[in-house]
Amino acid sequence: MISISLSPNVFARDIFASLKMLFLPWQWQQGKYEEKFKQQFSQYFLSSGTKFPTVYLTNSGRSALYLILQSLNIKQEDEILLQAFTCNAVVNPILWSKANPVYVDISDDYNMNIVDLEKKITKNSKAIIVQHTFGIPAKIEQIIKIAREHNLIVIEDCAHALGQELNGKKLGTFGDISFFSFGRDKIISSVYGGAIMLNKRGNIKKEKLQLEIKNLKYPSKLWTLQQLLHPVLMSMILHLYNFPFNGNGVGKWILVFFQKIRILSKAVSYKEKQGQKPNFFPARLANALAYLALIQFKRLEKFNTHRKKMINFYAKELKDCRLPVADCQLQSLLRFPIKHKNAKQIIKRAYKKGILLGDWYNIAIAPDDTNLDKMKYYKGLCPNAEKLSQQTLNLPTNPNLTLKKAQKIVNFILNQ
């Protein structure tokens, strides 16, 4: 089984870390690992020349974005610019803040189109969320220049881009403020988790943000238990995912069952697909999950070196492929995107072969059962994003992926 999204970072040490924490329930909420992870995360960005980054930890990237927006004193008529070809996890914090999302189309590099951005700035525009899709750096310097001309806050979405650089400077250090995700299929994973990094510039009111953070509670012990069980149970489920039937194995139904009875949580809840806010957002990062994040953060450079190796392998092997490979710069990308008019059929065929290829994003605002009306997205708003969502599939680069498995993926792609 080759998976792109089902706990792709988990190794034996991560499973043991989860098992260890399962037997220490008094350390689940508050403890030393929260502060330890925060310090190491901050220090990592200090080394890139950033001046005095202030880091706050949250239980998800969407919690982090919501708190950032709350600190901006958003009013109901305010507009937040963001790109289409994204997840509802980015849109929802805007809706929860009672602001209006304004969708900007994307270029063929999957990032915000500068020309369309300038067209959509109005007197009500308050901030721009800059997504580095798949870890491909957006045109952040140009966007910042435009933002300064219009007195807009620049929020960097680094959910895909932890450790990535542009011109020798780490992504997340360009804008006024940035947020990160440590979700189950991100660069590092604590199943759920996020961070805010505040740079000393712009109009961000640090005191307001600190007050928002101070008022946060820890997630419930039941919710934390769900996340701690995830690496342990998924390590077993993955072995059965395609057994005994191709594409419809026992493991898949065990996963669905565990989610149904709430032993495991879903990456995106039903409420979020309807634009509603679940009661576990926003919250602090539980100490137990900070421990999981810390275990993986110590291997960040190793993870990203491996990802770069996989990217170079795909780029070389698929260079002459009739499937056009995206111009994605040979960096340590979270996923390697390729384009094809039959992308959806290729993904389905791969699944039957025991290969789970990625479908980020198969709709302008993913996942595909998101209520687009609730997201205030209407067909035709961003035509290139809609086109690319039908033509893009992405290949795994995760640390568990071996060259042998990557070769299997390449052979499958070349036969399409």
N, C-alpha and C positions, 0 to 999 in steps of 0.2 A: 504494500500500500504506500503510495507516494502522495502526501498531503501538503497543501499550501497554507491551510488555515486552521487545522485542528491541532492546536498546541504545538506548532512546529519548532519551538525553541527548547522543548523540555528534554533534559538529559537525566540520568540517574541521580545526580546530585540535587537536581530540582525536585525530584520526587521525594528524596530523603528529607529535603528541607521542609516540604509540605507535611510529611509524616511527623517530623519533629515538632512542628508547630501545632499539629492536631492534638498532641498530648500535652500542650502547654496553654490551655484556654485562658489562664489568667494573664497571658501576654498577647492575646489576640488584638486588643484595642490600643492601649497605650503602653509604650515601652521604649527601650533604647534604640531600636532599629530604625524607627521613624526619623529620629534626629541624625543618626549615623548616615543613613542614605541621603538625607537632605544635604549634609555637609559634603559628602563625596560628590554629589551631583553638582553642587555649586562650585566646588574646587575644579571639577572637570572643565567648566566653562571659563573659570579664571585663567586657566592655562592657555586659552586661546586669545588672551589679551582683553577680555571683557572687563570693564571696570565695575566692581561691586555688584555682581548680580545677586538679587534677592530671590530665593527659591521657596515656594510653598508647595506642599504635597496634598494631593486630593485623591479621592477614590476612583477618578476616571478623568479622561481628557475632556469630556463634555462638562463635567463639574468644574474643571479648571476654566474653560471658556465662559461658562455661565457666571462664575465669580468675577472674571475680568470684566464682563459686560455690566454686571451689577455695580462695579466700582466706577464705571463711567457715568453713572447717574442717567441712564438711558430714559428718554421720554417716549411716549406712545408713537409719536410721529417720526421718530428718528429712524434712519436707514443704516443698515449694516451691509456693506458690499462683500460678496463672497462669490467664488466660482461655482458654476454647475460642474457636474462630474465629481460629485462628492457624496458623503454619507449624511443621513438625517441627524447623526450625532453632532454635526457642525451647525446644521440649520436650527435644531431644536432649542439650544440655549438662546438663540436670537428670539425665537417665538416666546420662550418662557420669560424673557426680559421685556415682552410687550413691544419690541421693535419690529421693523419690517425688513425681511431679507430682500436684498436686491441682487439678482443673479447676473454674473458676468460670464460671458462665453469663454471658451478655452482655445488656445492655439493647438497645433498638432503635437506639441510637447506635453500635453495634458495639464498645463498650467494656465493661469489667468492671462487672457488676451489684453494687452495693454491698450489697444485702440478702443476695444469695447468698454474697458474700465473707464476711460476718460469720458466716453459718451454717457455713462450711467451715473456719474457723480452729479448730485443736486445740492441745493441749499440745505436739505435735510440729512445729507450724508454725515455720519458720525465717525465711522471706522471702516477699515478694510481688513478682512481676514485673508491672509496670503497662505495658501496651501502649497506645500512642496510635494506634489503627487508622486507616489512610489519612492520618494526620496530624490526625485529630479529637482534641482534648485529652480525655483521660480525666478522671474526677472525682478528680484526683490529690490535692487538698487534703483531701477527705473520707477518701480511702484512707490518707493519711499520719496523720491523726488516729486512725483505727482501728489502724493499725500501731503507733503510739506506746503505745496502751492495752495492746497485747499484746506489746510489746518485739520487734517484727519489723523486719527490714531492708526498705527499699523500693528496688527496682531499677527504674529507668525504662527501658523499651524504646522508644528513639527512632529505630528503624530507618526509620520512615515520617515522622519529624517534625523533621528537622533544619531549624532556622530558625523553627519554629512557636512561637507565644507563647500564654500564658494570663494574662489580667489584666496585660499588659505585661511578663511575665517569661518567658524562654525555657524551653520544655520541655527537660528534661534537668537543670535546676537545682533541681528541687523535691525529689527523692528523696535518699537517702543516696549513691547511685551510679547512673550511667546508662551505657548503651552505645548505639552507633550503627552503622549499616551503610552501606557504600559499594558495595553490590552493583550489578549491571548494570542494575537497574530501580529504583534508589532515587533520592533527591533529587539527590545527586551520585554519580558512579560512577568507581571505579577497577577495575571488573569484579568483583574481590573486594577486600574491605577492611573494616576496622572500627575502632572506638575505644572506649575506656573513659574516662569522666570521673568523677573522685572529688571529691566535695564534703567539706569538713572538718566532718562531723557524723556522728552515729550510731555504730554499733558496727563499722564497717569498719576492719580492721587494715591500715593503709597499708603497713607493713613486710612483711606476709605477701604482699600483692598485688605489691609491688615485687620480692620474691624470685621469685614466679611469673613475672613479666615478664623478670627478669634471666636466668632459665634457658631462655627461649625461643630457638629458632633461627629463622633465615630459611627460608622455603620454598625448595624446590629450584629450580635454574635452569630445569629443564624445565617445572615448574609455572608459574613466572613467565613463561616464554615463551608458554605457552598463553594467559595473560591478556593479554599484550601483543599477540598476534595477533588477539584478539577484536574490538576496534574496527575494525581494518583489514579483516578478512574479512567482518564483519557488514555493513559499509557497502556491500559488493558483493552479499552474499547477499540483503539486504533488497530490492534492486531486482528480484531474480528470484523473490522468495518466492511470488508468486501467478502467475507466468508459466510456461507459457501457460495453465494450467488454474486456474479459480477454486477456491481453497481447497486446491489440491494441486499447487503449482507446483514448478519446478526448484529454487528457492532453499531450500525446506523440506528437500528430500532432500539437497542439498549440506550443509546444516547438520547433519542427522542423520549423514551420512557422516563429516564432520569430527569430530563428537563420538565416533563409533564408533571411529575410528582415533586418537583422542586428540590431534588437532591443536587442537581447542577443548574446553574443559571444560564440564560441565553445571552449572547453577545449584545443583541438589540431586543428590547422588550416590545410587546404588542403596543403598549401605551405610547412608546416613542414613535412607532410607525404612524400613529394618529396625532402626533404633535403634542402629546401630553407628557407631563413630568412624573416619572416614578418617584416614590417617596424616599428612595435610597440615594437620590441626587439632590443637592450636592452634599458631600461629606468629606471628612479627613481621610487620609490613607491609613488604614488600620496597620498597627505595628507588625502584625503577622504577615501582611502582604508587602510591607516595606522590607521585611526580611527576604521574601522571595525576589523582590526587585533588586535588592542589594547583591544577592547571590549572582544574579544575571548581569548586573551592571559591571561587576568586576571582570566580566568576560566580554564587555562591549567591543573592545578593539579586536579581539579574536573573532567575534561574531561578524564584524564588519569586514575584516580581512577575508573571511570565508565567503561572504556575500560578493565581494569584489571578484574573487576567484571564479565564482559561478557566473557572474555577469560576463566576464571575459571569455569564459568557455562558451556560453550561449552565442555571444557576438561573433566568435570565430566560427563555430559550427553552423550557424544559421546565416552566415554572411551571403551566401549565394542562394538562399532559400527563396522561393517565390512568395512566401509570406513576408511582407515588408516588415523589417525589424524597426522598432521605434528608435529615433535618434535620442537616446536617453543618457548619453555620456557614460563612460565606463567607470562608474563609481560603485559604492556598496549599496545598491538599491534594495529596498524592501521586497520588490517584485520586479521581474523583467517583462515589460509589456511588448506584445507584438500585435499587429493588426491584420485582420482578414475578413472578407465579406461574410464568411460562414463561421465566424467566431463561436457562436452559440452551439452550432452542430459539432464543432471540433471539441468543445468542452464536454458535451454529452458523450461523444465517442471515447474520449479519454477516460471518462468516469467508468465506462464499462471495461476498460483495460486496467482498472485499479490505479488510475492517475487522476488526482483531484487538481485540475488547473484552476487558476483564479478567474473570477468574473468581475473584479473591481474595474469599473462600475458598469453594470449592465442596464442601467437606467440613469437619467440625469441626476436623480437624488436616490441613492441606494439605501437599503435593499429594495428588490423589485416589488415587494408588497407594501411599500411605503405609500401612504395616502398623499399624493402630490398636491391635491387641493389644500389639504391641511398645511403643507409646506409652502403654500402660496407660489407654487411653481406650475406654469401652464405651458403646454406644448408650443414650441416655436420660440420660446424666450431665448434659448441658447442652442441654435441649430448644430453647431459643430460638436458641442458636448453630446447632444442627442445622437448624432451620427457615430461618433467615436464609441459611445456606450454600446452600440450594436456591433462594432467591428473590432473590439479589443478583447484579448485574453492575456493573462499574465502567468509567467512561469515562476516556480518557487526558487528562492535563493537562500532559504533558511539554513541555520547551522547544522541541522540533522541531515541535510541533503548531501549525499555522496556523489562523486563523479560518475560512478556506475549508474546511479538512479538518474542523474542529469542526462547521461547518454541515452538512457531508455526514453526519456522525454523528447530529446532531440530526434531520435529515430522515429518516434511516433509523429512528431511535427513534420518531418521531412516526407513522410508517407501520405500526408494530407493533400 
